[in-house]
C-alpha cells in the first residue's frame, strides 16, 4: 500500500468525514503495512495481464497493474497476498480475482 493508495482516506479527512484521530490511526497503519509490502516491477507479461484486467473490471490502468502484480506474486511464497486498500474499485476487482482484501 503506497501513499497513493491511501488517497481516499486523505480525501475523507479533507472533506471532514474522517476525524484527526482516525486519520492518525490510518496513517500509522499505512506506515506499518508499507514496511512489509512487496514491489513487483512492471514487465511485458504484467502489462498484458493488466490490459486484460481493464477489460474485465471497471478499473484504470494503475489499479490493473496492482492486481496483475499480485497475480504474478511468487508461487510458493510463505503468505498469500492480501490487498490493503481504501479504493473501492481496487478492492472489488481484487476480490473478484480471488484475493482477500482489507480496508475497503
Backbone torsions as a table, in degrees:
resi	resn	phi	psi	omega
1	UNK	NA	119.2	-179.4
2	UNK	-98.1	175.4	175.4
3	UNK	-60.1	-33.3	178.4
4	UNK	-65.1	-39.5	179.4
5	UNK	-64.2	-24.3	-177.4
6	UNK	-87.2	-0.1	-174.2
7	UNK	-59.1	-35.0	175.9
8	UNK	-59.3	-33.4	176.7
9	UNK	-66.5	-39.0	177.9
10	UNK	-65.9	-36.4	176.6
11	UNK	-63.4	-43.4	178.6
12	UNK	-60.9	-40.2	178.1
13	UNK	-65.2	-47.5	-179.8
14	UNK	-58.4	-39.2	-177.1
15	UNK	-86.0	4.6	176.6
16	UNK	79.4	12.0	-179.5
17	UNK	-92.8	-7.2	179.3
18	UNK	-132.7	124.9	-178.0
19	UNK	-74.4	168.5	-178.7
20	UNK	-62.1	-40.5	178.8
21	UNK	-64.6	-42.7	178.4
22	UNK	-65.0	-39.0	178.8
23	UNK	-65.6	-39.8	178.0
24	UNK	-62.3	-43.8	178.7
25	UNK	-62.7	-45.0	179.4
26	UNK	-62.2	-41.9	179.4
27	UNK	-65.2	-40.1	179.1
28	UNK	-64.8	-43.7	178.8
29	UNK	-63.1	-41.5	178.6
30	UNK	-61.0	-42.0	178.6
31	UNK	-63.3	-46.1	-179.9
32	UNK	-61.5	-44.0	-178.9
33	UNK	-67.4	-38.4	-176.3
34	UNK	-63.2	-23.6	178.0
35	UNK	-69.0	-18.9	-176.1
36	UNK	-112.7	8.3	-176.4
37	UNK	-76.1	159.6	177.0
38	UNK	-119.1	130.9	179.8
39	UNK	-107.5	135.3	179.5
40	UNK	-117.4	122.0	179.2
41	UNK	-72.8	139.4	178.8
42	UNK	-65.0	137.6	173.5
43	UNK	-137.9	174.8	-172.3
44	UNK	-57.0	-45.9	-179.9
45	UNK	-63.2	-37.9	178.6
46	UNK	-65.7	-42.3	177.9
47	UNK	-63.8	-41.5	178.0
48	UNK	-61.7	-42.1	179.1
49	UNK	-64.8	-40.7	178.9
50	UNK	-62.6	-39.1	177.5
51	UNK	-62.1	-40.7	178.1
52	UNK	-65.5	-38.0	179.4
53	UNK	-65.2	-37.5	178.1
54	UNK	-62.5	-32.8	178.3
55	UNK	-73.7	-28.2	-178.0
56	UNK	-89.2	-24.7	-172.9
57	UNK	-131.5	152.6	177.0
58	UNK	-80.4	66.4	-176.7
59	UNK	-128.5	163.6	177.7
60	UNK	-93.0	170.5	-175.5
61	UNK	-58.6	-43.4	-178.0
62	UNK	-62.0	-40.4	178.0
63	UNK	-66.5	-42.6	178.9
64	UNK	-61.5	-37.4	177.6
65	UNK	-64.4	-36.7	178.3
66	UNK	-64.8	-43.9	179.8
67	UNK	-67.6	-42.7	178.9
68	UNK	-60.7	-39.2	178.1
69	UNK	-62.4	-39.9	178.8
70	UNK	-68.3	-36.9	178.5
71	UNK	-64.0	-34.7	-179.6
72	UNK	-88.4	7.3	177.3
73	UNK	-49.5	139.0	-174.5
74	UNK	-55.2	127.4	175.3
75	UNK	-65.2	146.5	179.8
76	UNK	82.5	6.3	178.3
77	UNK	-65.7	153.6	-175.8
78	UNK	-65.4	-30.1	-179.4
79	UNK	-128.8	151.0	175.7
80	UNK	-81.1	143.6	-179.8
81	UNK	-66.6	146.4	177.5
82	UNK	-132.3	132.8	177.7
83	UNK	-85.2	128.2	172.5
84	UNK	-115.2	110.7	-174.9
85	UNK	-153.9	152.6	172.0
86	UNK	-103.2	2.5	-178.7
87	UNK	-87.6	114.7	-176.2
88	UNK	-61.0	-43.0	-178.2
89	UNK	-66.9	-42.9	177.6
90	UNK	-61.3	-46.2	-179.8
91	UNK	-61.3	-44.9	-179.4
92	UNK	-65.0	-45.2	180.0
93	UNK	-64.8	-41.4	179.2
94	UNK	-62.6	-42.3	177.8
95	UNK	-62.4	-42.1	178.3
96	UNK	-64.8	-25.4	177.0
97	UNK	-88.8	3.4	173.2
98	UNK	99.3	10.4	-178.8
99	UNK	-96.0	152.5	170.5
100	UNK	-80.6	146.9	177.3
101	UNK	-128.9	157.1	177.4
102	UNK	-142.9	142.5	177.3
103	UNK	98.2	-14.8	-177.2
104	UNK	-76.2	NA	NA
